[in-house]
Amino acid sequence: MRIRIIALVVFLFVILWAELGSAALNQNFVLFNNASSLGPRAPQIVAQAYALWVCDVTITGGPTNVKVRVEGNAGASIFDPTGMAEVTLVGPQIAAGIATIEIANHRVKKIRGNLITLTGGTSPTVSLNCVGGD
């Protein structure tokens, strides 16, 4: 019985350690927060070139048109104008105040957000938060 308890504790410790290790591999980037003006934001340096990205676009103020682009590069001082991914929020996303972008196979050293369109509403703002991981 004692061996089973020890084995269970070791097993749980290994699982916890694996979860903590994988969580450390993810990095969060706030590419812009409550932005109300159009254009690209300052790039952020990526510590590790992640294969997968998930980004949330959140809005306030009831805008009617919102378009956001996530841009990245391998370390250059310029960015591909087509970006890694782009989303134009549609009715249900605008009503909910959120849209999610999933990006695969874009290993970059720099990442930035670009607010392309923001119209309508009352003092609308947009935030773009991304998490990179493998």
The 8 nearest C-alpha neighbors of each residue, nearest first, counted from 0:
[[1, 3, 2, 4, 5, 6, 7, 8],
 [0, 2, 4, 3, 5, 6, 7, 8],
 [3, 1, 5, 0, 4, 6, 7, 8],
 [4, 2, 6, 0, 1, 5, 7, 8],
 [5, 3, 7, 1, 6, 2, 8, 0],
 [4, 6, 2, 8, 7, 3, 9, 1],
 [5, 7, 3, 9, 4, 8, 2, 10],
 [8, 6, 10, 4, 5, 9, 3, 11],
 [9, 7, 5, 11, 10, 6, 12, 4],
 [10, 8, 12, 6, 7, 11, 5, 13],
 [11, 9, 7, 13, 12, 8, 6, 14],
 [12, 10, 14, 8, 13, 9, 15, 7],
 [11, 13, 9, 15, 10, 14, 16, 8],
 [14, 12, 16, 10, 11, 15, 17, 9],
 [13, 15, 17, 11, 16, 12, 18, 10],
 [16, 14, 12, 18, 17, 13, 11, 19],
 [15, 17, 13, 19, 14, 18, 12, 20],
 [16, 18, 20, 14, 15, 19, 13, 21],
 [19, 17, 15, 21, 20, 16, 22, 14],
 [18, 20, 22, 16, 17, 21, 15, 23],
 [21, 19, 17, 23, 18, 22, 16, 24],
 [20, 22, 24, 18, 23, 19, 17, 25],
 [23, 21, 19, 24, 20, 25, 18, 17],
 [24, 22, 20, 21, 25, 19, 26, 18],
 [23, 25, 21, 22, 132, 26, 20, 133],
 [26, 24, 132, 23, 131, 22, 130, 27],
 [25, 27, 131, 130, 24, 28, 132, 23],
 [26, 28, 130, 129, 131, 25, 29, 128],
 [29, 27, 129, 128, 30, 130, 26, 43],
 [30, 28, 128, 31, 127, 129, 32, 27],
 [29, 31, 112, 127, 28, 111, 128, 32],
 [32, 30, 127, 126, 29, 34, 112, 33],
 [31, 33, 126, 34, 127, 125, 29, 30],
 [34, 32, 124, 125, 126, 35, 31, 58],
 [35, 33, 125, 124, 32, 36, 31, 126],
 [34, 36, 124, 123, 33, 125, 37, 117],
 [37, 35, 34, 38, 114, 117, 124, 116],
 [36, 38, 114, 115, 116, 35, 39, 117],
 [39, 37, 114, 113, 115, 40, 36, 112],
 [40, 38, 113, 112, 114, 41, 111, 37],
 [39, 41, 112, 111, 113, 42, 38, 31],
 [40, 42, 111, 43, 39, 112, 30, 110],
 [43, 41, 111, 110, 109, 40, 44, 112],
 [42, 44, 110, 109, 111, 45, 41, 30],
 [43, 45, 109, 108, 46, 42, 110, 74],
 [44, 46, 108, 47, 109, 43, 48, 110],
 [47, 45, 44, 48, 108, 26, 49, 109],
 [46, 48, 45, 49, 108, 107, 24, 106],
 [49, 47, 106, 107, 108, 45, 50, 46],
 [50, 48, 132, 106, 131, 133, 51, 47],
 [49, 51, 104, 106, 133, 105, 103, 132],
 [52, 50, 103, 132, 49, 133, 131, 102],
 [51, 53, 131, 102, 130, 101, 103, 132],
 [54, 52, 101, 130, 129, 100, 102, 131],
 [53, 55, 129, 100, 128, 99, 130, 101],
 [56, 54, 99, 128, 127, 98, 57, 100],
 [55, 57, 127, 98, 97, 126, 99, 54],
 [58, 56, 97, 126, 96, 125, 55, 127],
 [59, 57, 125, 96, 124, 97, 126, 56],
 [58, 60, 124, 123, 61, 125, 96, 57],
 [59, 61, 123, 121, 120, 122, 62, 124],
 [60, 62, 120, 59, 123, 121, 63, 119],
 [63, 61, 120, 119, 123, 118, 64, 60],
 [62, 64, 119, 118, 120, 61, 65, 93],
 [65, 63, 118, 117, 62, 116, 119, 66],
 [66, 64, 117, 116, 88, 87, 67, 63],
 [65, 67, 87, 116, 115, 86, 88, 114],
 [68, 66, 114, 115, 86, 85, 113, 87],
 [67, 69, 85, 113, 84, 112, 70, 82],
 [70, 68, 112, 84, 83, 82, 111, 85],
 [71, 69, 82, 83, 111, 110, 112, 68],
 [72, 70, 110, 109, 107, 111, 78, 83],
 [71, 73, 107, 109, 74, 78, 108, 75],
 [72, 74, 107, 108, 75, 109, 71, 106],
 [73, 75, 108, 72, 109, 76, 107, 77],
 [76, 74, 77, 73, 72, 78, 109, 108],
 [75, 77, 74, 78, 72, 109, 73, 42],
 [78, 76, 75, 79, 72, 74, 80, 71],
 [79, 77, 72, 80, 71, 70, 76, 75],
 [78, 80, 82, 81, 77, 70, 72, 71],
 [81, 79, 82, 78, 70, 77, 83, 68],
 [82, 80, 79, 83, 70, 84, 68, 85],
 [83, 81, 70, 79, 80, 84, 69, 68],
 [82, 84, 70, 69, 71, 81, 105, 85],
 [85, 83, 69, 82, 68, 102, 86, 70],
 [84, 86, 68, 67, 69, 87, 83, 82],
 [87, 85, 67, 66, 88, 68, 84, 100],
 [86, 88, 66, 65, 89, 67, 85, 64],
 [87, 89, 65, 92, 93, 86, 66, 98],
 [88, 90, 92, 91, 93, 87, 64, 65],
 [89, 91, 93, 92, 94, 88, 63, 95],
 [92, 90, 94, 93, 89, 95, 88, 96],
 [93, 91, 95, 97, 94, 89, 90, 98],
 [92, 94, 96, 90, 95, 91, 89, 88],
 [93, 95, 91, 92, 96, 90, 61, 97],
 [96, 94, 92, 93, 97, 91, 98, 90],
 [95, 97, 93, 58, 94, 57, 92, 59],
 [98, 96, 57, 92, 56, 95, 58, 93],
 [97, 99, 56, 92, 55, 88, 57, 100],
 [100, 98, 55, 54, 56, 101, 97, 53],
 [99, 101, 54, 53, 55, 102, 98, 86],
 [100, 102, 53, 52, 54, 99, 103, 51],
 [101, 103, 52, 51, 53, 100, 84, 104],
 [104, 102, 51, 105, 50, 52, 101, 106],
 [103, 105, 50, 106, 51, 102, 49, 52],
 [106, 104, 50, 103, 107, 83, 102, 51],
 [107, 105, 48, 49, 50, 104, 108, 73],
 [106, 108, 73, 72, 48, 109, 71, 105],
 [107, 109, 73, 45, 74, 48, 44, 72],
 [110, 108, 44, 71, 72, 43, 45, 107],
 [111, 109, 71, 42, 43, 70, 44, 72],
 [110, 112, 42, 70, 30, 40, 69, 43],
 [113, 111, 69, 30, 40, 39, 68, 70],
 [112, 114, 39, 68, 38, 67, 115, 40],
 [113, 115, 67, 37, 38, 116, 39, 66],
 [114, 116, 66, 67, 37, 113, 38, 68],
 [117, 115, 66, 65, 114, 64, 118, 37],
 [118, 116, 65, 64, 62, 66, 115, 119],
 [119, 117, 64, 62, 63, 116, 120, 65],
 [120, 118, 62, 63, 64, 121, 117, 61],
 [119, 121, 62, 61, 60, 123, 122, 63],
 [120, 122, 60, 123, 61, 119, 62, 59],
 [121, 123, 60, 120, 124, 35, 59, 61],
 [124, 122, 60, 59, 121, 62, 120, 61],
 [125, 123, 33, 35, 34, 59, 58, 60],
 [124, 126, 58, 33, 34, 57, 35, 59],
 [125, 127, 32, 33, 57, 31, 56, 34],
 [128, 126, 56, 31, 30, 55, 29, 32],
 [127, 129, 29, 55, 54, 28, 30, 126],
 [130, 128, 54, 28, 53, 27, 55, 29],
 [129, 131, 27, 53, 26, 52, 28, 54],
 [130, 132, 52, 26, 49, 25, 51, 129],
 [133, 131, 25, 49, 51, 24, 50, 52],
 [132, 50, 49, 51, 131, 24, 25, 52]]
